[in-house]
Amino acid sequence: MSTADLAGCILAGGLARRMGGGDKPLLPLGGETMLARVIARLRPQVGPLVLNANGEAGRFAEFGLPVAPDPVEGFAGPLAGVLAGLRWAQIHAPGTDGIVSVAGDTPFYPVDLAARLVAARSEDPQRIVLARADGHMHPVFGYWPVAVADSLETFLRQGTTRKVLAFVDLHPNTSADFTPPPGAPDPFFNVNTPEDLAAAEDLLKAGA
């Protein structure tokens, strides 16, 4: 599979309660926004990119990306962002097999994320693949076949649960291991608090 067969979806629709609200991905990190770093890391790994965010799309204009809001009402969590990416791909990138999702507040995720997620599909292009590291799942980082879009929308609209793993377990799925070497930083370190942002600055200075 070439990168042209994948779309990338950056999930930036969180409420950022622990950061005091607002758009976490627009916070400065190392002289540019965290979102700019997330985009730069994903762009070489996939074909077209879309940003999932709600509210006024113009606040992201400087990045030059299409913005797709959640297609279901209410704050439905990361799965709503995945659905936004899948629906966007169906319309605007119809040749893609699936999307790779990443979080807009996780600036150090692996530069080979997409390739390793796709490799873990093996021979099943309809298999959902999630990232894991050190025994922990990171379900915001995954490969999602376009074929699951209708099932995902039904799942979200039923509303009994919106947990990522509850949906994933309804479909063929596997995981790809991104456990770092001993002593290396967590590649899925995400910024939730001002203290986390300071720690991210330190990681950046250390070459993360």
BELUR-V444656 format. One record per residue. N is the residue number from 1. PHI is phi in whole degrees, -180 to 180 (* if undefined). PSI is psi as a letter, one per 40 degrees, with the letter a starting at -180 (NA if undefined). OMEGA is omega in whole degrees, 0 to 359 (999 if undefined). Layout:
N&PHI&PSI&OMEGA ; N&PHI&PSI&OMEGA
This chain:
1&*&h&175 ; 2&-91&i&179 ; 3&-63&d&180 ; 4&-66&e&180 ; 5&-86&e&181 ; 6&-124&i&167 ; 7&-104&i&177 ; 8&-109&h&180 ; 9&-127&h&179 ; 10&-97&h&183 ; 11&-88&h&182 ; 12&-130&f&185 ; 13&-101&e&182 ; 14&-68&i&182 ; 15&-87&e&175 ; 16&56&f&183 ; 17&-61&d&183 ; 18&-74&e&176 ; 19&-100&e&180 ; 20&88&e&179 ; 21&89&i&181 ; 22&89&a&183 ; 23&-100&g&179 ; 24&-55&d&183 ; 25&-61&e&180 ; 26&-89&e&177 ; 27&-69&i&181 ; 28&-75&i&176 ; 29&-146&h&178 ; 30&61&f&175 ; 31&89&e&174 ; 32&-145&i&181 ; 33&-74&i&176 ; 34&-60&d&180 ; 35&-63&d&178 ; 36&-59&d&179 ; 37&-69&d&178 ; 38&-64&d&179 ; 39&-63&d&183 ; 40&-62&d&181 ; 41&-77&d&183 ; 42&-87&d&188 ; 43&-53&d&181 ; 44&-72&e&187 ; 45&-93&e&187 ; 46&-138&a&173 ; 47&-88&b&181 ; 48&-69&i&180 ; 49&-119&i&174 ; 50&-136&i&179 ; 51&-107&h&175 ; 52&-92&h&177 ; 53&-158&i&180 ; 54&-107&i&180 ; 55&85&a&185 ; 56&-69&h&184 ; 57&-69&d&185 ; 58&-61&d&181 ; 59&-69&e&177 ; 60&-107&e&188 ; 61&-58&d&185 ; 62&-62&e&184 ; 63&-88&e&175 ; 64&68&f&180 ; 65&-109&i&170 ; 66&-65&i&181 ; 67&-117&h&180 ; 68&-115&h&178 ; 69&-77&i&175 ; 70&-57&h&180 ; 71&-87&e&177 ; 72&-118&i&184 ; 73&-73&i&177 ; 74&78&i&179 ; 75&-79&h&186 ; 76&-102&e&175 ; 77&80&a&187 ; 78&-64&d&180 ; 79&-63&d&177 ; 80&-65&d&176 ; 81&-67&d&176 ; 82&-61&d&178 ; 83&-61&d&177 ; 84&-57&d&179 ; 85&-66&d&180 ; 86&-66&d&179 ; 87&-65&d&178 ; 88&-62&d&181 ; 89&-64&d&179 ; 90&-59&d&184 ; 91&-88&d&191 ; 92&-103&e&179 ; 93&-141&g&190 ; 94&-65&e&179 ; 95&-85&e&184 ; 96&-81&i&176 ; 97&-78&d&184 ; 98&-173&a&178 ; 99&-122&i&169 ; 100&-110&h&181 ; 101&-101&i&175 ; 102&-138&i&180 ; 103&-93&i&181 ; 104&-76&e&180 ; 105&-114&f&183 ; 106&-128&g&193 ; 107&-82&e&186 ; 108&-117&f&182 ; 109&-64&i&189 ; 110&-62&i&179 ; 111&-75&e&176 ; 112&-113&f&182 ; 113&-54&d&186 ; 114&-62&d&182 ; 115&-61&d&182 ; 116&-76&d&174 ; 117&-63&d&181 ; 118&-66&d&178 ; 119&-61&d&181 ; 120&-72&e&176 ; 121&-64&d&187 ; 122&61&b&183 ; 123&-97&e&184 ; 124&-110&g&183 ; 125&-70&e&180 ; 126&-97&e&182 ; 127&-88&h&172 ; 128&-75&h&179 ; 129&-127&h&178 ; 130&-111&i&178 ; 131&-84&i&172 ; 132&-141&i&178 ; 133&-155&h&180 ; 134&53&f&177 ; 135&81&e&181 ; 136&-109&h&175 ; 137&-80&i&176 ; 138&-126&g&193 ; 139&-71&e&174 ; 140&-73&d&180 ; 141&-102&h&185 ; 142&-161&i&171 ; 143&-105&h&184 ; 144&-126&h&178 ; 145&-66&i&180 ; 146&-58&d&183 ; 147&-63&e&181 ; 148&-92&e&187 ; 149&-60&d&182 ; 150&-64&d&179 ; 151&-62&d&180 ; 152&-67&d&180 ; 153&-64&d&177 ; 154&-61&d&180 ; 155&-59&d&182 ; 156&-70&d&182 ; 157&-74&d&175 ; 158&-67&d&169 ; 159&72&e&180 ; 160&-67&d&172 ; 161&-153&i&177 ; 162&-123&f&179 ; 163&-72&h&184 ; 164&-59&d&185 ; 165&-67&d&177 ; 166&-63&d&177 ; 167&-71&d&184 ; 168&-57&d&183 ; 169&-67&e&176 ; 170&-82&e&187 ; 171&-132&i&172 ; 172&-55&h&183 ; 173&-154&i&174 ; 174&-155&a&179 ; 175&-137&i&176 ; 176&-119&h&186 ; 177&-91&h&178 ; 178&-120&f&179 ; 179&-58&h&182 ; 180&-77&i&175 ; 181&-62&i&178 ; 182&-54&h&179 ; 183&87&e&179 ; 184&-82&i&181 ; 185&-70&i&177 ; 186&-68&h&182 ; 187&-68&e&181 ; 188&-108&f&174 ; 189&-60&h&181 ; 190&-119&i&186 ; 191&-95&h&179 ; 192&-112&d&187 ; 193&-133&i&174 ; 194&-57&d&178 ; 195&-66&d&177 ; 196&-64&d&180 ; 197&-64&d&176 ; 198&-64&d&178 ; 199&-65&d&178 ; 200&-65&d&176 ; 201&-61&d&179 ; 202&-64&d&179 ; 203&-63&d&181 ; 204&-64&d&178 ; 205&-65&d&180 ; 206&-84&e&175 ; 207&96&e&180 ; 208&-67&NA&999
